[in-house]
Amino acid sequence: MNFLHHFDDEDCYKIYGNTICMVVPNLARIAEEYHYGYLVCSAKDLWLLRDYYFDKFKFQKIICPGIRPEWYQKKDDQKRVMTPSEAIKAGADLLVIGRPILNHTDPVGAIMMTNEEIKNIK
């Protein structure tokens, strides 16, 4: 399930009729019922799953898209982003860092900068 990493609360309400804080746990419960092993969600929502619900869920990994390294300052359609450091500290298992690397003039350099940022997490 892909949880709203480019929605804000207003978008979520228009589509699902409720706030992100209500929709994410409900979608996670549905994923659990269908025995999904992996969950894709915004790193901004990890607190909803880790603090209140994660002990009930048995996902092998939580994958978080919308990750934007510190060195990447460009705004795009992703409204709810986090840095690698923030996402890892929040409990992300796997990070999706697409545009910052793919759109960089030096993708290998972008990967190296991002890896260095991750290595320096305290």
C-alpha positions as CSV (number, residue, x, y, z in Angstrom):
1,M,0.0,0.0,0.0
2,N,1.3,3.4,-0.9
3,F,0.4,5.9,1.8
4,L,0.0,9.4,0.6
5,H,3.5,10.7,0.4
6,H,2.4,13.4,-1.9
7,F,-0.9,14.2,-0.2
8,D,-1.4,16.7,2.5
9,D,-4.4,16.5,4.9
10,E,-6.6,18.5,2.6
11,D,-5.9,16.2,-0.3
12,C,-6.4,13.1,1.9
13,Y,-9.8,14.4,3.1
14,K,-11.0,15.1,-0.5
15,I,-10.1,11.6,-1.6
16,Y,-10.7,9.4,1.5
17,G,-13.0,11.6,3.6
18,N,-10.7,11.7,6.6
19,T,-7.4,12.9,7.8
20,I,-4.0,11.2,7.2
21,C,-3.9,10.2,10.9
22,M,-7.1,8.2,10.5
23,V,-6.5,6.9,6.9
24,V,-3.0,5.5,7.3
25,P,-3.7,3.1,10.2
26,N,-6.9,1.9,8.4
27,L,-5.0,1.2,5.2
28,A,-2.3,-0.5,7.2
29,R,-4.9,-2.8,8.8
30,I,-6.2,-3.7,5.3
31,A,-2.6,-4.5,4.2
32,E,-2.2,-6.7,7.3
33,E,-5.5,-8.5,6.6
34,Y,-4.1,-9.4,3.2
35,H,-0.8,-10.5,4.7
36,Y,1.3,-8.0,2.9
37,G,4.9,-8.4,3.9
38,Y,6.1,-4.9,3.0
39,L,4.4,-1.6,3.5
40,V,5.1,1.6,1.6
41,C,4.3,4.8,3.4
42,S,5.5,8.3,3.9
43,A,8.2,8.6,6.6
44,K,6.0,11.4,8.0
45,D,3.5,8.6,9.0
46,L,5.9,6.2,10.7
47,W,5.0,7.6,14.1
48,L,1.4,6.4,13.4
49,L,2.5,2.9,12.7
50,R,5.5,2.6,15.1
51,D,4.2,4.3,18.2
52,Y,0.6,3.2,18.2
53,Y,0.1,0.3,15.8
54,F,3.3,-1.3,14.9
55,D,3.2,-4.0,17.6
56,K,0.0,-5.2,16.0
57,F,1.4,-5.3,12.5
58,K,3.8,-7.9,11.2
59,F,5.3,-6.2,8.2
60,Q,8.8,-7.3,7.4
61,K,9.9,-3.9,6.1
62,I,8.5,-0.4,5.8
63,I,9.6,1.4,2.7
64,C,9.6,5.2,2.6
65,P,9.5,7.2,-0.6
66,G,9.8,11.0,-0.8
67,I,13.3,11.0,0.8
68,R,15.2,14.2,0.1
69,P,18.8,14.5,1.2
70,E,20.0,17.6,3.0
71,W,21.9,18.7,-0.2
72,Y,18.7,18.6,-2.3
73,Q,16.6,21.7,-1.9
74,K,14.4,21.6,-5.0
75,K,10.6,21.5,-4.4
76,D,8.5,19.1,-6.4
77,D,5.2,17.4,-6.1
78,Q,6.1,15.5,-3.0
79,K,4.5,17.5,-0.2
80,R,5.5,15.3,2.8
81,V,9.2,14.6,2.6
82,M,12.0,13.8,5.1
83,T,15.7,13.7,5.0
84,P,17.4,10.3,5.2
85,S,18.4,11.0,8.8
86,E,14.9,12.0,9.8
87,A,13.4,8.9,8.1
88,I,15.9,6.5,9.6
89,K,15.5,7.9,13.1
90,A,11.7,7.6,12.6
91,G,12.1,3.9,11.9
92,A,12.2,3.5,8.1
93,D,13.7,0.2,7.0
94,L,14.3,1.1,3.3
95,L,14.5,4.6,1.7
96,V,13.4,5.6,-1.8
97,I,15.6,8.5,-3.0
98,G,14.6,8.9,-6.6
99,R,14.6,12.4,-8.1
100,P,17.5,13.8,-6.1
101,I,19.8,11.1,-7.6
102,L,18.2,10.5,-11.0
103,N,17.9,14.2,-11.8
104,H,21.4,15.2,-10.6
105,T,24.0,16.0,-13.2
106,D,26.3,13.5,-11.5
107,P,24.2,10.6,-10.2
108,V,27.2,8.8,-8.8
109,G,28.3,11.9,-6.9
110,A,24.7,12.3,-5.7
111,I,24.7,8.7,-4.3
112,M,28.1,9.4,-2.7
113,M,26.8,12.6,-1.0
114,T,23.7,10.8,0.2
115,N,25.7,7.8,1.5
116,E,27.9,10.2,3.4
117,E,24.9,11.9,4.9
118,I,23.5,8.6,6.0
119,K,26.9,7.4,7.5
120,N,27.0,10.6,9.6
121,I,23.6,10.0,11.3
122,K,23.9,10.4,15.0
